């Protein structure tokens, strides 16, 4: 299908990786009114006002979707990151964002950072009243409202999906606060630019801090715990299950931060119960999933539960995990290969500003962690986790995530064809151009 109307933008003279169902590869793409109107033959759409970009052999692919990136926090901290020596900038003391002007500046800066990296969409995984008194000021209801305002003014440079947060970031939550939050009003807007998709729940902490809830014991004899509040362990688990059930009934997407094998097991069980009781309703997923058991992973696959994980953090923190538990735990953690093989919709992401938002590094890290032999099929699979699968997580695969006629014109142009490279070489490939909604938002 093509349009007869002259295109606003044409990219030609290179390689176009569409990532459609047939893995179509073309040499050109045309864009009109923010939508892709032709892939392949585009000459007939070039008019006197068409902006024609010669790719000079470069490669266009679907825009990168970092499906777990704390944008306002990144904008406030950059170029520092937590694991890059920026702990002092994490908000221990005076908040990083204290007023509306600072919140807006951080959001705008995050868009600039994203544009330079070819990121056309990202997910803010946790904004809301649970952090209204938070130490950083980067996750509050005020930040959520500022996003809505910036989106309404047409000033976002990347599409933003949001999960609301009714407890503390990396901290406790209560069932009562969750119930109140779930029915509280929320800002709205054009869902293709600013979409509040659901809720985030913190089930536990992280293994290196000995706060992930595990079946095995840490070196100090503890085994972590659930962060959801309750009178005892059974009450905490019941409250977590109730949160999942309530959010599922409400039709909200549920993203659960769960890193310990025990917390993941309970989370998947709770999602399974909610689906059985009320039918399938949302694109629920596990966040991080460090110590997921293989049998639980298989059950998640059967239920269509996604996995959003950060290979860069896996590589960086594996020694810490081994020190907290043992070498075997570190060796079997983050089972990316198994997740892909089971058909789980895996999303790779950065969790920036915990680490950098540079997806090229984390695709290389994913291949390293998997111990996989370089191949075009591997690269396609890993790139798909940053494009096709991320669009699915957003419930947006009908209109973004691939380069097909009728979908939004979100593209990333690289200096080389990634399918011709080993993943380890990808971080050295430059981002030449970023197009969002048919507009060039970055050009090197």
Phi and psi in degrees as a GROMACS rama.xvg file:
@    title "Ramachandran Plot"
@    xaxis  label "Phi"
@    yaxis  label "Psi"
@TYPE xy
-138.335  164.901  UNK-2
-100.923  149.834  UNK-3
-87.851  -14.8985  UNK-4
-74.0807  136.963  UNK-5
-56.3815  142.471  UNK-6
-77.6182  152.679  UNK-7
-79.5713  -36.7105  UNK-8
-141.134  135.401  UNK-9
-130.573  129.998  UNK-10
-109.304  124.547  UNK-11
-145.644  165.016  UNK-12
82.3287  25.3387  UNK-13
-148.719  -147.67  UNK-14
-116.824  132.05  UNK-15
-116.038  111.48  UNK-16
-92.5473  109.355  UNK-17
-82.4602  -28.8893  UNK-18
59.1256  24.9539  UNK-19
-75.1735  -179.048  UNK-20
-60.4107  -24.2199  UNK-21
-101.121  6.10796  UNK-22
52.4294  45.0778  UNK-23
-62.9615  136.006  UNK-24
-117.793  128.833  UNK-25
-128.404  -174.894  UNK-26
-117.586  -5.54252  UNK-27
-157.429  158.804  UNK-28
-146.492  141.515  UNK-29
-117.866  147.085  UNK-30
-132.279  133.477  UNK-31
-138.621  131.147  UNK-32
52.3463  38.7493  UNK-33
82.3382  -1.21615  UNK-34
-116.387  152.324  UNK-35
-75.6001  124.99  UNK-36
-112.423  -12.0705  UNK-37
-163.624  145.631  UNK-38
-130.905  123.133  UNK-39
107.97  -100.815  UNK-40
-81.2162  115.636  UNK-41
-129.931  -6.8566  UNK-42
-55.6467  -37.229  UNK-43
-69.4961  -10.0066  UNK-44
-100.516  1.24271  UNK-45
-86.3007  115.128  UNK-46
-112.687  -176.971  UNK-47
-64.7587  -22.4901  UNK-48
-106.301  5.13198  UNK-49
-72.5047  131.354  UNK-50
-85.2779  110.265  UNK-51
-100.709  123.507  UNK-52
-108.906  119.129  UNK-53
-82.7834  117.849  UNK-54
-73.3886  -17.5844  UNK-55
49.7499  45.2559  UNK-56
84.8913  -2.13561  UNK-57
-74.5801  175.709  UNK-58
-122.032  129.03  UNK-59
-102.224  139.668  UNK-60
-142.592  169.241  UNK-61
-56.7634  146.453  UNK-62
-55.8524  142.062  UNK-63
-74.0326  135.352  UNK-64
-117.564  102.51  UNK-65
-82.7401  102.138  UNK-66
-84.058  11.0824  UNK-67
-157.984  86.412  UNK-68
-143.643  124.683  UNK-69
-86.3261  88.8827  UNK-70
-61.5736  -50.2828  UNK-71
-63.8938  -39.5017  UNK-72
-65.2666  -42.0947  UNK-73
-61.7277  -46.2002  UNK-74
-62.0267  -31.801  UNK-75
-76.9121  -29.9426  UNK-76
-98.4244  -30.537  UNK-77
-56.2184  137.753  UNK-78
-90.7955  11.2754  UNK-79
-80.497  151.244  UNK-80
-133.097  160.766  UNK-81
-63.2665  -46.3588  UNK-82
-86.2529  1.97783  UNK-83
-108.637  26.9576  UNK-84
90.9843  15.495  UNK-85
-103.399  22.431  UNK-86
-58.5254  -31.974  UNK-87
-68.4477  -16.0928  UNK-88
-98.1721  10.2387  UNK-89
-82.4803  0.756552  UNK-90
102.137  21.7528  UNK-91
-79.5689  87.0595  UNK-92
130.607  -121.072  UNK-93
-71.8124  134.699  UNK-94
-57.6868  147.578  UNK-95
-70.0163  -36.6067  UNK-96
-119.89  115.332  UNK-97
-110.7  -16.34  UNK-98
-150.628  175.837  UNK-99
-61.8296  -39.0274  UNK-100
-63.551  -41.0342  UNK-101
-70.1979  -37.4614  UNK-102
-63.099  -44.1422  UNK-103
-63.9681  -44.3852  UNK-104
-60.011  -39.3026  UNK-105
-66.8946  -40.5638  UNK-106
-64.8785  -43.9972  UNK-107
-63.7991  -41.9044  UNK-108
-64.255  -39.3737  UNK-109
-59.9748  -38.5266  UNK-110
-64.6783  -37.6887  UNK-111
-64.9007  -43.1966  UNK-112
-62.3661  -45.3244  UNK-113
-60.3414  -46.1236  UNK-114
-59.0751  -41.6588  UNK-115
-66.9834  -20.5471  UNK-116
-101.601  2.51869  UNK-117
79.475  15.7251  UNK-118
-88.3969  119.614  UNK-119
-107.623  -11.9714  UNK-120
-146.034  149.635  UNK-121
-152.924  160.139  UNK-122
-108.524  125.11  UNK-123
-85.8346  101.992  UNK-124
-90.986  66.9675  UNK-125
133.913  86.6722  UNK-126
-132.63  136.149  UNK-127
156.292  -170.1  UNK-128
-63.6927  -22.9467  UNK-129
-60.7608  -21.6282  UNK-130
-114.335  18.7761  UNK-131
-63.4812  -25.1018  UNK-132
-109.919  18.949  UNK-133
-65.2876  154.409  UNK-134
-70.187  -27.0728  UNK-135
-90.1088  -27.7223  UNK-136
74.5993  12.2587  UNK-137
-100.697  -0.530742  UNK-138
-133.587  17.1379  UNK-139
-82.8813  172.589  UNK-140
-59.844  -33.9287  UNK-141
-63.4874  -36.6725  UNK-142
-65.7167  -42.3603  UNK-143
-58.6367  -45.4213  UNK-144
-65.6098  -36.6762  UNK-145
-66.8953  -38.7804  UNK-146
-56.8598  -46.7022  UNK-147
-60.3051  -40.4618  UNK-148
-67.7863  -43.9348  UNK-149
-63.5752  -39.7747  UNK-150
-64.6143  -43.0874  UNK-151
-63.1256  -28.3863  UNK-152
-85.8259  -0.787171  UNK-153
72.0315  27.7061  UNK-154
-105.457  2.87696  UNK-155
-73.2717  140.399  UNK-156
-104.331  -1.35199  UNK-157
-146.151  150.11  UNK-158
-72.5469  141.688  UNK-159
-125.067  126.408  UNK-160
-107.553  141.202  UNK-161
-125.836  139.439  UNK-162
-107.42  131.241  UNK-163
-80.977  151.584  UNK-164
-125.794  124.115  UNK-165
-111.64  4.16691  UNK-166
-125.037  -168.045  UNK-167
-84.1005  148.787  UNK-168
-65.6279  125.25  UNK-169
57.6132  27.3405  UNK-170
-143.753  -167.387  UNK-171
-73.3533  159.152  UNK-172
-144.239  158.137  UNK-173
-119.752  152.799  UNK-174
-62.4968  -39.1229  UNK-175
-62.9907  -45.5398  UNK-176
-63.7754  -38.1156  UNK-177
-64.6667  -44.5047  UNK-178
-62.2784  -42.9012  UNK-179
-65.2337  -43.7635  UNK-180
-64.2916  -37.4738  UNK-181
-62.0373  -31.4254  UNK-182
-102.812  4.89824  UNK-183
-76.9457  153.138  UNK-184
-66.1613  154.135  UNK-185
-140.903  151.888  UNK-186
-67.5918  151.531  UNK-187
-120.918  -176.344  UNK-188
168.551  -169.208  UNK-189
-69.2539  113.01  UNK-190
-64.4603  -14.9148  UNK-191
-79.3187  -12.1405  UNK-192
-115.146  -36.2137  UNK-193
-142.817  105.86  UNK-194
-127.316  118.465  UNK-195
-87.5126  103.175  UNK-196
-86.5488  -27.8694  UNK-197
175.29  -139.863  UNK-198
-133.587  155.656  UNK-199
-115.727  137.834  UNK-200
-124.978  132.182  UNK-201
-92.2514  107.155  UNK-202
-78.0953  -41.754  UNK-203
-151.529  -166.307  UNK-204
-99.2601  -127.574  UNK-205
-136.241  149.932  UNK-206
-58.8293  -44.2198  UNK-207
-59.0601  -26.9312  UNK-208
-91.2963  5.1134  UNK-209
58.8022  30.6092  UNK-210
-114.875  -0.713112  UNK-211
-76.1283  139.231  UNK-212
-85.3393  114.491  UNK-213
-126.7  158.847  UNK-214
-76.6582  -25.0708  UNK-215
-96.9832  167.64  UNK-216
-97.9062  145.779  UNK-217
-75.4132  174.262  UNK-218
-60.2332  -25.4526  UNK-219
-91.1806  4.76039  UNK-220
91.4438  -6.92918  UNK-221
-85.4856  171.446  UNK-222
-138.555  20.6192  UNK-223
74.3928  -170.133  UNK-224
-165.777  166.873  UNK-225
-78.4643  145.602  UNK-226
-84.5725  -21.9587  UNK-227
-62.0704  132.945  UNK-228
-71.0589  152.256  UNK-229
178.77  162.776  UNK-230
-66.8715  -33.8541  UNK-231
-152.042  -176.324  UNK-232
-60.4809  -42.6432  UNK-233
-64.0698  -38.0219  UNK-234
-68.9101  -38.8321  UNK-235
-61.0061  -45.5504  UNK-236
-64.4301  -41.8767  UNK-237
-61.7965  -38.5264  UNK-238
-68.6577  -38.2905  UNK-239
-62.0125  -45.6027  UNK-240
-62.0066  -37.5788  UNK-241
-67.1263  -40.1932  UNK-242
-59.3589  -47.493  UNK-243
-60.6428  -43.8486  UNK-244
-64.2799  -44.0778  UNK-245
-63.8299  -45.0527  UNK-246
-65.8095  -39.5751  UNK-247
-64.5922  -45.0008  UNK-248
-57.4906  -36.3112  UNK-249
-76.607  -5.30376  UNK-250
80.0042  15.508  UNK-251
-87.0032  141.427  UNK-252
-66.639  143.506  UNK-253
-120.812  120.195  UNK-254
-112.277  119.319  UNK-255
-111.958  119.326  UNK-256
-70.9727  107.939  UNK-257
-142.972  121.619  UNK-258
-118.359  -30.7201  UNK-259
-82.0546  149.786  UNK-260
-60.26  -34.0341  UNK-261
-72.7092  -41.5855  UNK-262
-67.6466  -37.5399  UNK-263
-65.3789  -42.1421  UNK-264
-58.6795  -46.8174  UNK-265
-66.6089  -40.5765  UNK-266
-62.5002  -47.4178  UNK-267
-64.8793  -38.6382  UNK-268
-62.6462  -41.9329  UNK-269
-65.2238  -41.5976  UNK-270
-64.3366  -40.3749  UNK-271
-61.8959  -42.2654  UNK-272
-64.9397  -40.9171  UNK-273
-65.6952  -41.0213  UNK-274
-65.0572  -41.9667  UNK-275
-64.5341  -36.8166  UNK-276
-78.9525  -35.0825  UNK-277
-124.592  0.345671  UNK-278
84.8653  162.419  UNK-279
-68.5162  132.302  UNK-280
-135.687  -23.9921  UNK-281
-146.075  164.683  UNK-282
-89.9869  74.6727  UNK-283
-75.7896  154.609  UNK-284
-156.919  157.724  UNK-285
-88.699  137.776  UNK-286
-105.179  124.054  UNK-287
82.4973  -73.0754  UNK-288
65.1769  34.2013  UNK-289
-50.5453  -54.9399  UNK-290
-105.32  30.3573  UNK-291
-59.6247  133.187  UNK-292
-74.6615  144.396  UNK-293
-62.002  -37.835  UNK-294
-66.5762  -37.6033  UNK-295
-69.4856  -36.1175  UNK-296
-62.1456  -41.167  UNK-297
-64.413  -38.5361  UNK-298
-66.7864  -38.9258  UNK-299
-60.4222  -39.81  UNK-300
-61.685  -43.0611  UNK-301
-62.1155  -32.9066  UNK-302
-89.036  -6.07978  UNK-303
76.7281  19.4393  UNK-304
-79.0028  129.732  UNK-305
-85.0391  169.629  UNK-306
-129.553  121.614  UNK-307
-112.336  111.633  UNK-308
-135.359  162.303  UNK-309
-123.402  94.4462  UNK-310
-62.5605  -28.7771  UNK-311
-63.5371  -41.1002  UNK-312
-68.3879  -36.9215  UNK-313
-57.7472  -49.5727  UNK-314
-64.186  -41.982  UNK-315
-71.2876  -36.0729  UNK-316
-103.287  1.33907  UNK-317
-53.9891  -42.2755  UNK-318
-62.6055  -33.9653  UNK-319
-68.7295  -39.6864  UNK-320
-64.0561  -42.5528  UNK-321
-61.0806  -38.1435  UNK-322
-69.001  -34.9324  UNK-323
-74.7899  -39.0745  UNK-324
-115.201  -90.7088  UNK-325
-165.714  173.731  UNK-326
-62.7913  -35.1167  UNK-327
-65.1769  -39.3761  UNK-328
-61.8483  -42.3046  UNK-329
-67.3091  -37.4593  UNK-330
-67.9501  -34.0803  UNK-331
-99.24  -0.853442  UNK-332
-72.6106  161.685  UNK-333
48.1045  63.5465  UNK-334
-75.8393  72.26  UNK-335
-61.8444  -46.19  UNK-336
-59.2667  -45.5143  UNK-337
-63.3241  -39.7592  UNK-338
-62.5644  -45.5342  UNK-339
-61.8438  -44.9793  UNK-340
-63.0618  -31.3634  UNK-341
-78.8123  -7.67465  UNK-342
83.3551  15.3386  UNK-343
-67.2282  136.205  UNK-344
-70.6692  88.9538  UNK-345
-82.321  130.618  UNK-346
-112.794  129.863  UNK-347
-95.7241  141.259  UNK-348
-151.522  178.251  UNK-349
-103.863  -33.4522  UNK-350
62.6623  24.7517  UNK-351
-56.3685  142.508  UNK-352
-93.7583  24.3866  UNK-353
-59.6742  -45.1601  UNK-354
-131.434  179.274  UNK-355
-65.6844  154.092  UNK-356
-85.7229  12.371  UNK-357
-76.8265  96.4475  UNK-358
-58.9059  -26.9679  UNK-359
-62.5743  -39.5697  UNK-360
-64.9722  -37.1648  UNK-361
-82.6385  -22.6121  UNK-362
-67.7267  -40.8311  UNK-363
-62.6861  -40.5477  UNK-364
-65.6132  -37.6109  UNK-365
-62.2717  -45.2672  UNK-366
-63.8548  -38.8041  UNK-367
-63.1236  -44.5969  UNK-368
-65.5189  -38.0454  UNK-369
-73.4464  -17.7478  UNK-370
63.153  32.8706  UNK-371
-89.431  145.148  UNK-372
-72.4933  130.776  UNK-373
-58.7301  138.103  UNK-374
-164.702  157.732  UNK-375
-58.3691  -36.0041  UNK-376
-64.6937  -40.3265  UNK-377
-64.5027  -46.8362  UNK-378
-61.7028  -41.3846  UNK-379
-61.7377  -41.036  UNK-380
-64.497  -43.4701  UNK-381
-71.3129  -39.4635  UNK-382
-65.0609  -35.4231  UNK-383
-62.1317  -29.6807  UNK-384
-71.7781  -15.4114  UNK-385
-105.017  0.39126  UNK-386
-134.168  -78.4494  UNK-387
-60.06  -51.4136  UNK-388
-68.1692  -35.0582  UNK-389
-66.7621  -37.634  UNK-390
-63.8777  -39.0816  UNK-391
-62.0474  -44.4871  UNK-392
-56.6536  -37.3775  UNK-393
-76.755  -4.67125  UNK-394
66.7254  28.4478  UNK-395
-123.401  17.9657  UNK-396
-65.8203  -16.0782  UNK-397
-75.7321  -16.6226  UNK-398
-133.632  -4.06026  UNK-399
-150.701  175.329  UNK-400
100.439  -19.6299  UNK-401
-138.361  164.922  UNK-402
-101.6  90.6284  UNK-403
-134.93  151.867  UNK-404
-56.7606  130.484  UNK-405
97.4926  -15.6318  UNK-406
-90.5511  163.238  UNK-407
-65.5583  147.602  UNK-408
-87.8229  75.8838  UNK-409
-109.049  114.022  UNK-410
-136.002  152.091  UNK-411
-121.409  132.178  UNK-412
-110.718  124.139  UNK-413
-106.956  155.995  UNK-414
-71.5871  -16.1674  UNK-415
-143.556  163.319  UNK-416
-80.146  113.729  UNK-417
-63.8053  -24.8213  UNK-418
-72.0974  -10.9305  UNK-419
-100.452  7.98071  UNK-420
-120.291  157.479  UNK-421
-78.4737  146.545  UNK-422
-53.3232  -34.1706  UNK-423
-62.5145  -22.4944  UNK-424
-89.2776  -12.3631  UNK-425
-61.5438  -38.3303  UNK-426
-59.8732  -17.7702  UNK-427
-89.8471  -2.36725  UNK-428
-90.2138  126.525  UNK-429
-78.2635  149.271  UNK-430
-86.7227  117.673  UNK-431
-90.5343  -31.7795  UNK-432
-159.455  147.992  UNK-433
-129.547  129.005  UNK-434
-120.692  126.807  UNK-435
-124.964  123.662  UNK-436
56.7442  33.8859  UNK-437
82.9239  -0.541704  UNK-438
-105.773  135.108  UNK-439
-76.9778  112.714  UNK-440
-102.911  -10.8297  UNK-441
-154.122  135.561  UNK-442
-145.049  122.851  UNK-443
